[in-house]
Amino acid sequence: MTPVASDTPDIAVTRTLACFAAGLRFEDLPTDVVERCKLLFMDLSGIIIRSQALDSTLVLKAALRDLDLDGGRTLVQGSAERWRPQAAALLAGAAAHSLDFDDTHAPAQLHPGAPVIAAALAAAQMVDADTRALLTAIVAGYEVMIRVALGLPVLKHGERGFHPSATVGVFGATAAAGHLLGLDPLQMEHAFGTALSESAGTGQFVVNGAWTKRFHVGNAAAGGVLAASLARRGYTGATQAFEGREGFFKLYSPEPQPEKAVQGLGTDWEILRSGLKPYPCCRGIHAPLDAVMALHARHDIRIDQIESVRVGLARRSVFVVGEPQARRREPQNVVDCQFSTHLCLSIALKHRRMGWDDYEAALADPDIRALMQRIDVYEDAECEANFPTAFSGVVEIRGADGQMWREFVYQPRGEPETMLTPTELRAKFSLLVRDALGDQGESALFSAIQAMEQGRPVSSLFIPPVAIKTP
């Protein structure tokens, strides 16, 4: 007799993650996890604050006002305006992802901080949680989000055209918000079941450099706050949201590996594998940028002497930041710039730096435009072999006189093994927030973040802006 296939999966991923997210306590967190969480929070706070003045953020705020979603009691860092909780989560999440400067988890190919921290900040204000509870919720969100991505696995998911930081991000946001709202394990399961219906986001934004990419992640943060809020009131969500027959893993990936979502849960902390960016562009471009900086440090390279530049990357990175090459050589807007290896390397080759404020000038720079035409991106076998454990890159520069310089970078700066120094991290934070908060405000926010484990009011993390004016 042929056995009947069971509708009950062997691995109860949803229940296991729900129990973890609901039951995690601050006392469960190792010291290095707490310190990494504070570092990630500091980095993302700076990005949220800097992004309040961006054109896309201002338009998003105007639209939310049209929808009467302002006038609440929830703040977004870097702004004095108050919003409804969902709107605040949407704004913070979108702002956090707008510069493409937010943290990355290389093996899972995610930006975990933007959806998780944005949702946590909104939920924390809903219940007047302290900063110790906020830290715990953020860790819960990171662990759930990253592990769900590993269970897909995310490479297959991304190859289908999904934007994982959004599609997976809603579950991390739900875990973080749900923890702060006091969900029990069963309620957390229901929240994940509702979040399943909110998992969305595709890579189609690259075609025209749309702001949609920023919205994706903010929408995931807002969706997490909504899913958790519904569950807190008893609203039921789909069971077995991850491992079910029509759940996230089986519908969103051709080859799911659900066991990876729970392996080492609570002892092997994925948040410690999250890295921070020194450049505001797609992580796939960072190793080549590090290679250019290393070559500049050893050689006198002038762009008018460059005949050609070849950039080797893993296959997935070539697809995301190298092709179609004609399009990458002719970026039309800042989002295009953030995904153009040709543009970012041209800036670095000319200026020996690559920062957010370089984009607009580069778009109008004839030297940059000319150099982009001489850059070629290709799939490198060694980089492909290292991916996604490491986002490797190799740069070969050929001079007009026949001289050639070559540099291979196994892993870009900012990964756990190549972490930026405390001085570099503070400099990035200060650069991002000082114009908005002033010297005194920057110092006050930095000090408040350093003391988060002391359980201070969450309000200490919202320093009034002195330069950013709400239109």
For each residue, the residues with C-beta under 8 A, 3 or more apart:
1:
2:
3:
4:
5:
6: 9
7: 244 245
8:
9: 6 12 13 240 243 244 245 258
10:
11: 16 243 258 259 261 262
12: 9 15 16 240 243
13: 9 16 17 151 242 243 249 258 261 262
14: 17 18 189 192 193 239 240 241 242 243 244 247
15: 12 18 19 185 189
16: 11 12 13 19 20 261 262 265
17: 13 14 20 21 144 147 148 175 192 242 261 262 265
18: 14 15 21 22 185 186 188 189 191 192
19: 15 16 22 23 185 188
20: 16 17 23 24 140 143 144 265 266
21: 17 18 24 140 141 143 144 175 178 179 188
22: 18 19 178 179 183 184 185 187 188
23: 19 20 185
24: 20 21 28 29 136 139 140 179 266
25: 28 29 136
26: 29 132 133 135 136 453
27:
28: 24 25 266
29: 24 25 26 33 34 37 135 136 139
30: 33 34 269
31: 34 35
32: 35 36 272
33: 29 30 36 37 139 269 271 272
34: 29 30 31 37 38 135 453
35: 31 32 38 39
36: 32 33 39 40 271 272 274
37: 29 33 34 40 41 135 138 139 142 271
38: 34 35 41 42 135 449 450 452 453
39: 35 36 42 43 276 425
40: 36 37 43 44 103 113 117 138 142 271 274 276
41: 37 38 44 45 113 117 135 138 449 452
42: 38 39 45 46 425 429 446 449
43: 39 40 46 47 102 103 113 276 425 428 429
44: 40 41 47 48 96 102 103 113 114 117
45: 41 42 48 49 77 429 433 445 449 461
46: 42 43 49 50 428 429 431 432 433
47: 43 44 50 51 95 96 98 99 101 102 432
48: 44 45 51 52 76 77 78 92 95 96 118
49: 45 46 52 77 78 432 433 436 437 465 468
50: 46 47 53 78 99 356 432 433 435 436
51: 47 48 54 57 78 95 96 98 99
52: 48 49 57 76 78 79 95 436 465 468
53: 50 57 58 436 468
54: 51 57 58 95 98 99
55: 58 59
56: 59 60 94 98 211 214
57: 51 52 53 54 60 61 91 94 95 98
58: 53 54 55 61 62 471
59: 55 56 62 63 211
60: 56 57 63 64 90 91 94 215 218
61: 57 58 64 65 70 81 91 470 471
62: 58 59 65 66 471
63: 59 60 66 67
64: 60 61 67 69 70 83 87 90 91
65: 61 62 68 69 70
66: 62 63
67: 63 64 87
68: 65 71
69: 64 65 72 83 84 86 87
70: 61 64 65 81 82 83 84 87
71: 68 82 83 84
72: 69 82 83 84 85 87 88
73: 82 125
74: 82 83 84 85 87 88 122 125 126
75: 79 80 81 82 83 88 125 462
76: 48 52 79 81 83 88 91 92 95 121
77: 45 48 49 92 121 461 462 463
78: 48 49 50 51 52 95 433 436 437 465 468
79: 52 75 76 91 465 468 470
80: 75 464 465 470
81: 61 70 75 76 470
82: 70 71 72 73 74 75
83: 64 69 70 71 72 74 75 76 87 88 91
84: 69 70 71 72 74 87 88
85: 72 74 88 89 122 123 125 126 225 229
86: 69 89 90 122 222 225 226
87: 64 67 69 70 72 74 83 84 90 91 222
88: 72 74 75 76 83 84 85 91 92 121 122 125
89: 85 86 92 93 118 119 121 122 123 173 177 218 221 222 224 225
90: 60 64 86 87 93 94 118 218 219 221 222
91: 57 60 61 64 76 79 83 87 88 94 95 118 218
92: 48 76 77 88 89 95 96 117 118 121 122 218 221
93: 89 90 96 97 114 115 118 119 169 173 217 218 219 220 221 222
94: 56 57 60 90 91 97 98 214 215 217 218 219
95: 47 48 51 52 54 57 76 78 91 92 98 214 218
96: 44 47 48 51 92 93 102 113 114 117 118 217 218
97: 93 94 100 102 111 114 165 213 214 216 217 218
98: 47 51 54 56 57 94 95 214
99: 47 50 51 54 102 280 356
100: 97 277 280 281 282 338
101: 47 277 279 280 356 432
102: 43 44 47 96 97 99 111 113 114 277
103: 40 43 44 111 112 113 274 275 276 277
104: 109 110 111 274 275 277 283
105: 108 109 110 111 112 146 149 270 273 274 275
106: 109 273 275 283 388 389 390 391 415
107: 150 273 388 389
108: 105 112 146 149 150 154 164 270 388
109: 104 105 106 149 154 155 158 164 316 388
110: 104 105 145 146 149 154 164 165 168 169
111: 97 102 103 104 105 114 165 169 217
112: 103 105 108 115 116 141 142 145 146 165 169 172 271 274
113: 40 41 43 44 96 102 103 116 117 142 274
114: 44 93 96 97 102 111 117 118 165 169 217 218 221
115: 93 112 118 119 141 145 165 166 169 170 172 173 217 218 220 221 224
116: 112 113 119 120 138 141 142 145 169 172 173 175 176 221
117: 40 41 44 92 96 113 114 120 121 138 141 176
118: 48 89 90 91 92 93 96 114 115 121 122 173 217 218 221
119: 89 93 115 116 122 123 141 172 173 174 176 177 221 222 224 225 228
120: 116 117 123 124 134 137 138 141 173 176 177 180
121: 76 77 88 89 92 117 118 124 125 134 458 461
122: 74 85 86 88 89 92 118 119 125 126 177 221 225
123: 85 89 119 120 126 127 129 137 176 177 180 181 225 228
124: 120 121 127 128 129 133 134 137 180 458
125: 73 74 75 85 88 121 122 128 129 458
126: 74 85 122 123 180 181 229
127: 123 124 180 181 182
128: 124 125 457 458
129: 123 124 125 133 134 137 180 458
130: 133 134 455 456 457 458
131: 134 135 448 451 452 453 454 455 456 457 458 460 461
132: 26 135 136 452 453 454 455
133: 26 124 129 130 136 137 179 180 455
134: 120 121 124 129 130 131 137 138 180 452 458 461
135: 26 29 34 37 38 41 131 132 138 139 452 453
136: 24 25 26 29 132 133 139 140 179
137: 120 123 124 129 133 134 140 141 175 176 177 179 180
138: 37 40 41 116 117 120 134 135 141 142 176
139: 24 29 33 37 135 136 142 143 269 271
140: 20 21 24 136 137 143 144 175 176 179
141: 21 112 115 116 117 119 120 137 138 144 145 172 173 175 176 177 179 224
142: 37 40 112 113 116 138 139 145 146 172 270 271 274
143: 20 21 139 140 146 147 175 265 269 270 271
144: 17 20 21 140 141 147 148 171 172 174 175
145: 110 112 115 116 141 142 148 149 168 169 171 172 173 175
146: 105 108 110 112 142 143 149 150 172 270 271 273 274
147: 17 143 144 150 151 260 261 262 265 270
148: 17 144 145 151 152 168 171 172 242 248 261
149: 105 108 109 110 145 146 152 153 154 157 164 168
150: 107 108 146 147 153 154 257 260 261 270
151: 13 147 148 242 249 256 257 258 259 260 261
152: 148 149 156 157 164 168 248 249 252 253 256 257
153: 149 150 156 157 253 255 256 257 260
154: 108 109 110 149 150 157 158 164 168
155: 109 158 159 316 388
156: 152 153 159 160 253 254 255
157: 149 152 153 154 160 162 164 167 168 252 253
158: 109 154 155 161 162 163 164 203 316
159: 155 156 316
160: 156 157 252 253 254
161: 158 202 203 204
162: 157 158 166 167 201 202 203 252
163: 158 166 167 201 202 203 205 213 216
164: 108 109 110 149 152 154 157 158 167 168 169
165: 97 110 111 112 114 115 168 169 201 216 217 220
166: 115 162 163 169 170 199 200 201 216 217 219 220
167: 157 162 163 164 170 199 200 201 220 252
168: 110 145 148 149 152 154 157 164 165 171 172 199
169: 93 110 111 112 114 115 116 145 164 165 166 172 173 216 217 220 221 224
170: 115 166 167 173 174 195 198 199 219 220 223 224 227
171: 144 145 148 168 174 175 192 195 199 224 248
172: 112 115 116 119 141 142 144 145 146 148 168 169 175 176 220 224
173: 89 93 115 116 118 119 120 141 145 169 170 176 177 195 220 221 222 223 224 225
174: 119 144 170 171 177 178 188 191 192 194 195 223 224 227 228
175: 17 21 116 137 140 141 143 144 145 171 172 178 179 188 192 224
176: 116 117 119 120 123 137 138 140 141 172 173 179 180 224
177: 89 119 120 122 123 137 141 173 174 180 181 224 225 227 228 229
178: 21 22 174 175 181 183 187 188 191 224 227 228 231 232
179: 21 22 24 133 136 137 140 141 175 176 182 183
180: 120 123 124 126 127 129 133 134 137 176 177 228
181: 123 126 127 177 178 228 229 232
182: 127 179 232
183: 22 178 179 187 188 191 228 231 232
184: 22 187 188
185: 15 18 19 22 23 188 189
186: 18 189 190
187: 22 178 183 184 190 191 231 232
188: 18 19 21 22 174 175 178 183 184 185 191 192 231
189: 14 15 18 185 186 192 193 237 239 241
190: 186 187 193 194 230 231 235 236 237
191: 18 174 178 183 187 188 194 195 227 228 230 231 237
192: 14 17 18 171 174 175 188 189 195 196 227 237 241 242
193: 14 189 190 196 236 237 238 239 241
194: 174 190 191 197 198 226 227 230 231 235 237 238
195: 170 171 173 174 191 192 198 199 223 224 227 237 241
196: 192 193 199 237 238 241 247 248
197: 194 237 238
198: 170 194 195 219 220 223 226 227
199: 166 167 168 170 171 195 196 248 252
200: 166 167 216 219
201: 162 163 165 166 167 216 217 219 220
202: 161 162 163 205
203: 158 161 162 163 206 320
204: 161 207 210 212
205: 163 202 208 209 210 211 212 213 216 335
206: 203 209 320 335 339
207: 204 210
208: 205 332
209: 205 206 331 332 333 334 335 336 339
210: 204 205 207 213 335
211: 56 59 205 214 215 335
212: 204 205 215 216
213: 97 163 205 210 216 217 335
214: 56 94 95 97 98 211 217 218
215: 60 94 211 212 218 219
216: 97 163 165 166 169 200 201 205 212 213 219 220
217: 93 94 96 97 111 114 115 118 165 166 169 201 213 214 220 221
218: 60 89 90 91 92 93 94 95 96 97 114 115 118 214 215 221 222
219: 90 93 94 166 170 198 200 201 215 216 222 223
220: 93 115 165 166 167 169 170 172 173 198 201 216 217 223 224
221: 89 90 92 93 114 115 116 118 119 122 169 173 217 218 224 225
222: 86 87 89 90 93 119 173 218 219 225 226
223: 170 173 174 195 198 219 220 226 227
224: 89 115 119 141 169 170 171 172 173 174 175 176 177 178 195 220 221 227 228
225: 85 86 89 119 122 123 173 177 221 222 228 229
226: 86 194 198 222 223 229 230
227: 170 174 177 178 191 192 194 195 198 223 224 230 231 237
228: 119 123 174 177 178 180 181 183 191 224 225 231 232
229: 85 126 177 181 225 226 232 233
230: 190 191 194 226 227 233 235 237
231: 178 183 187 188 190 191 194 227 228 234 235 237
232: 178 181 182 183 187 228 229
233: 229 230
234: 231
235: 190 194 230 231
236: 190 193
237: 189 190 191 192 193 194 195 196 197 227 230 231 241
238: 193 194 196 197 241 244 247
239: 14 189 193 244
240: 9 12 14 243 244 245 247
241: 14 189 192 193 195 196 237 238 244 247 248
242: 13 14 17 148 151 192 247 248 249 258 261
243: 9 11 12 13 14 240 247 249 250 258
244: 7 9 14 238 239 240 241 247 250
245: 7 9 240 250
246: 250 251
247: 14 196 238 240 241 242 243 244 250 251
248: 148 152 171 196 199 241 242 251 252
249: 13 151 152 242 243 252 253 256 258
250: 243 244 245 246 247 253 256
251: 246 247 248
252: 152 157 160 162 167 199 248 249
253: 152 153 156 157 160 249 250 256
254: 156 160
255: 153 156
256: 151 152 153 249 250 253
257: 150 151 152 153 260
258: 9 11 13 151 242 243 249 261 262
259: 11 151 262 263
260: 147 150 151 153 257 263
261: 11 13 16 17 147 148 150 151 242 258
262: 11 13 16 17 147 258 259 265
263: 259 260 268
264: 267 268
265: 16 17 20 143 147 262 268
266: 20 24 28
267: 264
268: 263 264 265
269: 30 33 139 143 272
270: 105 108 142 143 146 147 150 273 274
271: 33 36 37 40 112 139 142 143 146 274
272: 32 33 36 269 416
273: 105 106 107 146 270 416
274: 36 40 103 104 105 112 113 142 146 270 271 416
275: 103 104 105 106 412 414 415 416 418 419
276: 39 40 43 103 414 419 420 425 428
277: 100 101 102 103 104 280 283 286 414
278: 286 412 413 414 420 424 428
279: 101 285 286 289 344 354 355
280: 99 100 101 277 338 354 355 356
281: 100 285 286 289 337 338 339 344 354
282: 100 285 320 321 338 339
283: 104 106 277 286 391 412
284: 287 313 314 316 317 320 321 341 391 393
285: 279 281 282 288 289 321 341 344 345 393
286: 277 278 279 281 283 289 290 391 393 412 413 414
287: 284 290 291 313 383 391 392 393 409 410 411 412
288: 285 291 292 311 313 341 344 345 393 394 395 409
289: 279 281 285 286 292 293 344 345 348 354 412
290: 286 287 293 294 393 409 412 413
291: 287 288 294 295 393 394 395 407 408 409
292: 288 289 295 296 345 348 349 395 407
293: 289 290 296 297 348 352
294: 290 291 297 298 407 409
295: 291 292 298 299 301 395 397 405 407
296: 292 293 299 301 348 349 352
297: 293 294
298: 294 295
299: 295 296 405
300:
301: 295 296 305 306 349 397 399 405
302: 305 306
303: 306 346 349 350 367 371
304: 367
305: 301 302 399 400 401
306: 301 302 303 309 349 371 374 397 398 399 400
307: 374 398 399 400
308: 374 375 376 397 398
309: 306 345 349 371 374 375 376 395 396 397 398
310: 375 376 377 378 395 396 398
311: 288 322 341 345 375 376 377 378 393 394 395 396
312: 377 378 379 380 382 383 393 394 395 396
313: 284 287 288 317 318 321 322 341 377 378 379 380 383 392 393
314: 284 317 318 379 380 383 384 386 387 388 391 392
315: 318 319 379 384 387
316: 109 155 158 159 284 319 320 387 388
317: 284 313 314 320 321 322 383 387 391 393
318: 313 314 315 321 322 323 377 378 379
319: 315 316 322 323
320: 203 206 282 284 316 317 339
321: 282 284 285 313 317 318 328 339 340 341 377
322: 311 313 317 318 319 325 328 341 377 378
323: 318 319 327 328 377
324: 327 328
325: 322 328 329 342 376 377
326: 329 330
327: 323 324 330 336
328: 321 322 323 324 325 331 336 339 340 341 342 343 372 377
329: 325 326 340 342 372 373 375
330: 326 327 372
331: 209 328 336 337 340 342 343 363
332: 208 209 336 363
333: 209 336 337 363
334: 209 337 338 359 360
335: 205 206 209 210 211 213 338 339
336: 209 327 328 331 332 333 339 340 343
337: 281 331 333 334 340 343 344 359 362 363
338: 100 280 281 282 334 335 344 359
339: 206 209 281 282 320 321 328 335 336
340: 321 328 329 331 336 337 343 344 372
341: 284 285 288 311 313 321 322 328 344 345 375 377
342: 325 328 329 331 345 346 372 375 377
343: 328 331 336 337 340 346 347 359 362 368 372
344: 279 281 285 288 289 337 338 340 341 347 348 354
345: 285 288 289 292 309 311 341 342 348 349 375 395
346: 303 342 343 349 350 362 367 368 371 372 375
347: 343 344 350 351 353 354 358 359 362 368
348: 289 292 293 296 344 345 351 352 353 354
349: 292 296 301 303 306 309 345 346 371 397
350: 303 346 347 365 367 368 371
351: 347 348 354 358
352: 293 296 348
353: 347 348 358
354: 279 280 281 289 344 347 348 351 358
355: 279 280 358
356: 50 99 101 280 359
357: 360 361
358: 347 351 353 354 355 361 362
359: 334 337 338 343 347 356 362 363
360: 334 357 363 364
361: 357 358 364 365
362: 337 343 346 347 358 359 365 368
363: 331 332 333 337 359 360 368
364: 360 361
365: 350 361 362 368 369
366: 369 370
367: 303 304 346 350 370 371
368: 343 346 347 350 362 363 365 371 372
369: 365 366 372 373
370: 366 367 373 374
371: 303 306 309 346 349 350 367 368 374 375
372: 328 329 330 340 342 343 346 368 369 375
373: 329 369 370
374: 306 307 308 309 370 371
375: 308 309 310 311 329 341 342 345 346 371 372
376: 308 309 310 311 325
377: 310 311 312 313 318 321 322 323 325 328 341 342
378: 310 311 312 313 318 322
379: 312 313 314 315 318 383 384
380: 312 313 314 383 384 392 393 394
381: 384 385
382: 312 385 386 392 394 408
383: 287 312 313 314 317 379 380 386 387 392 393 394
384: 314 315 379 380 381 387
385: 381 382
386: 314 382 383 389 390 391 392 410
387: 314 315 316 317 383 384 390 391 392
388: 106 107 108 109 155 314 316 391
389: 106 107 386
390: 106 386 387 410 411 415
391: 106 283 284 286 287 314 317 386 387 388 411 412
392: 287 313 314 380 382 383 386 387 408 409 410 411
393: 284 285 286 287 288 290 291 311 312 313 317 380 383 408 409 412
394: 288 291 311 312 380 382 383 406 407 408 409
395: 288 291 292 295 309 310 311 312 345 406 407
396: 309 310 311 312 404 405 406
397: 295 301 306 308 309 349 404 405 406
398: 306 307 308 309 310 402 403 404
399: 301 305 306 307 402 403 404 405
400: 305 306 307
401: 305
402: 398 399
403: 398 399
404: 396 397 398 399
405: 295 299 301 396 397 399
406: 394 395 396 397
407: 291 292 294 295 394 395
408: 291 382 392 393 394
409: 287 288 290 291 294 392 393 394 412
410: 287 386 390 392
411: 287 390 391 392 415 417 418
412: 275 278 283 286 287 289 290 391 393 409 415 418
413: 278 286 290 418 420
414: 275 276 277 278 286 418 419 420
415: 106 275 390 411 412 418 419
416: 272 273 274 275 419
417: 411
418: 275 411 412 413 414 415
419: 275 276 414 415 416
420: 276 278 413 414 424 425 428
421: 424 425
422: 425 426
423: 426 427
424: 278 420 421 427 428
425: 39 42 43 276 420 421 422 428 429
426: 422 423 429 430 446
427: 423 424 430 431
428: 43 46 276 278 420 424 425 431 432
429: 42 43 45 46 425 426 432 433 442 446
430: 426 427 433 434 442
431: 46 427 428 434
432: 46 47 49 50 101 428 429
433: 45 46 49 50 78 429 430 436 437 441 442 445
434: 430 431 437 438 439 442
435: 50 467 468
436: 49 50 52 53 78 433 441 465 466 467 468
437: 49 78 433 434 440 441 442 444 445 463 464 465 466 467
438: 434 441 442 466 467
439: 434 442 443
440: 437 443 444
441: 433 436 437 438 444 445 463 464 465 466
442: 429 430 433 434 437 438 439 445 446
443: 439 440 446 447
444: 437 440 441 447 448 463
445: 45 433 437 441 442 448 449 461 463
446: 42 426 429 442 443 449 450
447: 443 444 450 451
448: 131 444 445 451 452 456 460 461 463
449: 38 41 42 45 445 446 452 461
450: 38 446 447
451: 131 447 448 454 456 460
452: 38 41 131 132 134 135 448 449 456 461
453: 26 34 38 131 132 135
454: 131 132 451
455: 130 131 132 133
456: 130 131 448 451 452 460
457: 128 130 131 460
458: 121 124 125 128 129 130 131 134 461 462
459: 462
460: 131 448 451 456 457
461: 45 77 121 131 134 445 448 449 452 458
462: 75 77 458 459
463: 77 437 441 444 445 448
464: 80 437 441
465: 49 52 78 79 80 436 437 441 468 469
466: 436 437 438 441
467: 435 436 437 438
468: 49 52 53 78 79 435 436 465
469: 465
470: 61 79 80 81
471: 58 61 62
